[in-house]
């Protein structure tokens, strides 16, 4: 009933809801309550917020989140700042997106969602306390699935990889709202709080570089939007495994090679739906995209471990990328951020 009322409000002449989704291709507008997850033209949604909406965020949903530390650590004479997103309540940065998305859905009366995930997004959405069905590839680590189930979600295991898992979730949505961290722009909007935190922790300044591991690009796009609002972009360098590097290939115009299994499980995404936005974020920040060998990822994981950081291998990929990038040296005054997207305990 509430949904019908909101839709009528939306359609009415006195449009009182200004926040909405719009298609990034044809600009058609949709209410946030829409059960379409992309435009009828096939374009993906972006979020429109007026200055007034931006102050009127519905943050009634909490996962128990708090600002995460920004830890400076020396490695081979170079200082890196690690943004410790593994300290989020469910152990990954996805809590930021889930809080924002589920907070808004609770406000408009949506109480049932479904999503597909390699693990972290499913845990975050389930922990936000909404009825949810979570589709996971059947080769995802058992620990990840156990965690999602512990928060009370229904689990559906899907064979034949991540892309097929996504297709299944979309096909079987029924009356559930699609709480995808890839398709739903509110999720990405939540991640931008990470940019504001980094800015505050650096005394109100923007870092020089951020090395971002890229799977579907949720963290990069959230950071990009946050720093764009702040008014200045750091250089974003996207990092992928050489075994699955579609963004690196597209960024540099390399021919696509068949992708293989990489140990960095959560960034193993062969065709990120938001590829164009990812490339835009990297290019407009005068950034770069680099691929690292799985061996270098393991070496970086060891270096993190020696400093007391037990991270998801995506974090090690980002560090391996940063070390390769600055192999010839790093100016002393650079502030280089390496996010730790998730805890190693989730492997
Ligand atoms: Zn469209």
Boltz pocket constraint, residues with backbone or C-beta under 6 A from the ligand:
constraints:
  - pocket:
      binder: B
      contacts: [[A, 23], [A, 24], [A, 25], [A, 26], [A, 27], [A, 28], [A, 39], [A, 40], [A, 41], [A, 42], [A, 43]]
      max_distance: 6.0
